[in-house]
Amino acid sequence: MTAQLLDGRVTSATIKEEIAAQVNEFKEAHGFAPSLAVVQLGSDRAATSYVGRIQKSCESVGVTCVVHSLPADVTQDGLLALIRKLNNDSSVHGIIIQEPLPDQINPEATALTIDPNKDVDGASPINAGLLFQNLGRPFVPPTPAGGMELLKRYGVNLKGAHAVVIGRSNIVGRPMSMLLLHQHATVTMCHSRTLNLPAIARQADILVCAIGRAKMVTADYVKPGAVVVDFGVNFVDGVMCGDTDFASVAAVAAMITPVPGGTGPMTNVMLLRNTLEAARRATGT
């Protein structure tokens, strides 16, 4: 068996075209574009590179993107003051705080300060709580939202399927588990301390890998014919790889996301979608 690729590059390009058309309709109706504010603290090279990709993605669909650069030694009060200013600015529809955060910054206080209606990164505990309870229309972190969109676009049936999620972070594992549960999958959450992890993973119809360990998930973790969604971003000898040992897993699975080119390209398009949705909510459309 050779697994079908869940191609994030192709899928994200299609979604970008859809979003660009919707942004154009929004601009024609309101006379301005949806606007995203990106707050970056310090000059971490990886963060700067990622922010640059966000800017290019926004530009490609007609979304306004404004980067607010703060020094790495900014105080907590200084950061919160900027967030409150952006909260109160009606021309700003979405806000994200780019990680990593300096040691003096409290991530919980930062996330709580963001207006939940502008929290397009899904960082606010309010949005997380709404997602947990399956209430309203919470903004979901773009990375798991992108994984779910890939499953949807490739016609993967989730209802009644057994999904095993390896990883419990607040930005991928936990929200992905909730999203799968809300689509009527039976979900088992695992992590680095789970006993007999390979045996549990082999029960999965849908195996989600989000543990951050390069090539940890090998073929013996995978039930033949399973769908494997790999959120891992790791580097071995300077080469990007996922949490799966791709070659061995692809020989067993029915579908798999490659790294790079799988869930990664989907993250930015989901951020764009959230920003457009935030602008629609702000204008009552």
Residue, then its C-alpha position, 0 to 999 in steps of 0.5 A: m500500500t502506498a498512501q495518498l498524499l493529503d496535499g496542503r499546498v494544492t488545497s491551500a492554493t484553492i482555498k486562497e482563491e476562494i478567500a480572495a474572491q470573498v475578500n473582494e466582495f467584502k471590499e466592494a460592500h464596505g469600502f475597506a479590506p479586512s485587517l490583521a494586526v501582527v504583534q512581534l516581540g523581539s527579532d527571533r529569526a524564525a518568528t520574523s520569517y513566519v511573520g513575513r509569510i503571513q504578510k505575503s499571504c495577506e497580500s495575496v488575497g487582499v487582506t491588510c496586514v500591519v506588523h507592530s514590532l516591540p522590543a524584546d525587553v518590552t514590559q507586560d504592561g507595555l504589551l497589554a497597552l498595545i493589545r488594548k489599543l488594537n482591541n479598541d481600534s475599529s479598523v483592526h479586525g484580527i490580532i495575533i501575538q507572534e511567539p516566542l514570547p520573552d520570559q517576562i511576558n505572561p502568556e495567559a494574561t496576554a491571551l486573556t487581554i485579546d478581544p475574543n472577537k478579534d482573536v483570530d489565532g484562537a489563543s483566548p481562553i474564552n474561545a477555547g472554552l466555547l470550542f470545548q463546550n461546542l457553543g457559538r462560533p469560536f475562533v479555532p487555532p489555525t493549525p488544527a483548523g487546517g488539519m480538519e479542512l484537509l480531512k474535509r476536502y479529501g472526503v475523510n469520513l469522521k463520523g464514528a471513526h476512532a481518532v487517536v491524537i498524540g499530543r496535548s498542546n493548547i494550540v494543536g492537540r487539545p483543539m484538534s481533539m475537540l474538533l474531531l469529537h464535534q464531528h462525531a469521531t471517538v477520540t483518544m488523547c495520548h501524550s509522551r507519558t502514555l503507556n503502550l502508545p504504539a498499541i493504542a495508536r494502532q487502534a486509530d482510523i485517524l492518527v493525529c501526530a502533534i507531539g514534536r518529536a522527529k520521526m517518532v511515529t513509525a509503521d508499528y504505530v499505524k493500523p493498515g489503511a489509517v489516515v495519518v495527519d502529521f502536524g510535526v515541524n522538526f529538523v534533522d540535519g537541517v532537513m524538515c521532517g514531521d513526527t512520522d517516519f514518513a517512508s515507513v508510515a506511508a507504506v501502511a497508511a491509506m492517506i498521509t500529510p507530507v512534511p513539508g507540504g501538508t498541514g503547514p501550508m494550511t495554517n496561514v489560509m485558516l488565519l486568513r479565513n478567520t480574519l475575514e470572518a472577524a471582519r464580517r462579524a465586526t460589520g454585521t455581515 
